[in-house]
Amino acid sequence: MSDQMSELAQQMGELATSLRDTAERLRSGRLEPEAALEAIDECAQLASRVARLGAAMDERARAAVEPLPDLPGQLPLPSAQ
């Protein structure tokens, strides 16, 4: 795994932990209404960041396995025989 992918995976793990912790605080039922609203907003922000990181990881993974498109004016490489 590349350094960028490792870093993205680490960030994804940290965000997932934060999201679980915030959700647990909400489930506890001990938050005041204002604190609960803030926790809900925090969950939404964390989920959005997780989605963006997931998209970035997917994009990098696809780029690593998909061939580059043929560009106009390029000649094909001779096959190795």
C-alpha positions, 0 to 999 in steps of 0.5 A, spaced: 500 500 500 502 506 498 504 512 503 498 516 501 493 510 501 496 508 508 495 515 510 488 515 508 486 509 511 489 511 518 485 518 517 479 513 515 480 509 522 481 515 526 474 518 523 470 512 524 473 512 531 470 519 532 464 517 529 463 511 534 464 515 540 460 521 538 454 516 536 455 513 543 454 519 547 448 520 543 445 513 545 447 514 552 441 519 553 445 523 558 446 529 553 442 536 554 438 538 548 443 543 545 449 538 546 445 533 542 444 537 537 452 539 536 453 531 537 448 530 531 452 536 527 459 533 529 456 526 526 454 529 520 461 532 519 465 526 520 460 522 516 461 527 510 469 527 511 469 519 511 465 519 505 470 524 501 476 520 504 473 513 501 472 517 494 479 519 494 481 512 496 477 509 491 480 514 486 487 512 487 485 504 487 482 505 481 488 509 478 493 504 480 489 498 476 486 501 470 490 502 464 491 509 461 486 511 456 489 512 449 491 519 447 490 522 440 496 522 436 500 516 440 502 510 437 501 503 440 507 500 443 510 494 439 508 488 443 514 484 446 515 477 443 
